[in-house]
Amino acid sequence: MPDIAECLQVRTQNLRKELEWIKASRGADIQAVLERLRHVRSELAACGDLLRDPAFASGGAMAQRPASEYRDCLQRLQEALPILQSDLLAQQSKIRPQREHLEAASEWLHCSRTTLE
């Protein structure tokens, strides 16, 4: 049992580090943010596996503290997600006009090539 509880604590620490980076990364490169979100998803999946382990469920008092820390981390993640969502939407609104311009230029180029042929 201590091994599973310790693993959960390590995973929760990893989640906290990712959350702190996400909170501090306002306006960061979208690829970096997406990579961090992949790490968060991976850690959440690993924590879920640990919590479903029958040995963890039978851990009693030893399991309470790591589980409580994990719940606290999930709460912080829930609070950070709307901030992250607004940042991503802001970046999307900046990218959309550029994409539309590139699509229009590509269409113009295609039409001009067809006309010249």
N, C-alpha and C positions, 0 to 999 in steps of 0.2 A: 504493500500500500504506500509506504513513503515514496517509493520511486514514482508512482503515478502522480501523487500530490506534488512532488518536486518538479516533475515534467510540466504539470499544469502551471506551476508558479513561473517556470522559465518561459513557457509560451505566453503567459499573461504579461511578463516583463517585455517580451518581444513586441506584443501588441501595443503596450504603452509607448514604447520607443517609436513605433510606426505612427501612432496617433499624435505624439508630440511633433514629429516631423511634418505630418499633414497639417496640423494647426499652424505651424510656423512657416509653412510653405506657400502662403497666399501669393498667387500670381506666378508660381513656379511653372517650369516647363511641363506641359501636359503629359509627355512621355514619362517623366520622373514620377509624377503623381499616379499615373496608371500603374507603374511598376510597384509603387508603395501599396496601392490598393490590391495588387496581386499577392503581395506579402501578407497583407491583412487577411485576405480570403484564405490563404494557406494556413495561417495561424489559427483562424477561427475553425477551420475544418479539423485541424489537429486537436484543438481543445475539445471540440465536439466528440471526437473519437475517445479522448481520455475520459470525458464525463460519462460516456456510455459504457465504459469498461465496468464490468461487475465488481472488480476489486475496488474501484473507486467508490462505488455506491455503498459497499460494505465497510468503508473506511471510518465511518462515524465522525468523531471529533477532529481527527486528522484531516478529513476532507473538507470540513466546514470553512476553514480559513482560506485555502486556495480557491474554493468555489465562490466565496464572498468577494475575493479580490478580482476574480474573473467577471463576476456580475457587475462590479464597479467599473471595470474596464469596458464592458459592453455598454453601460450607461454613458460613459464618456464618448464612446464611438457614436452612439445614437445622437448625442449633442453635437458632435463634429460633422456629421453627415450633411445637415442642411447648409452649413458654411461651405463645405466642399462642393456641394451641388451648385450653390450660387456662383462660386468661382468657375466651375466648369461651364455653366451657362453663359457667364460673362465672356469666357474665352471662345465659346462657340459663336457668340454674337459678333466677335471680332473676326473670326475665321470665315463666317458665312459670306460676307460681301467679297472677300478675296476669292473664295471658291466660285461664286457666281461670276465674277469678272473673268476668271480663268476659263470657265465653261463657255462664256460668251466669246472670248477670244479664240478658243479652240473651234467653236462653231463657225466663226467668221473665217478662220484660216481654212477650214474644210470647204466652205462655200467658195472661197476665192480660188482654191486649187481646182475645184470642179469647174469653175468658170473659165480658168486658163487652159484647161485640157481640151 
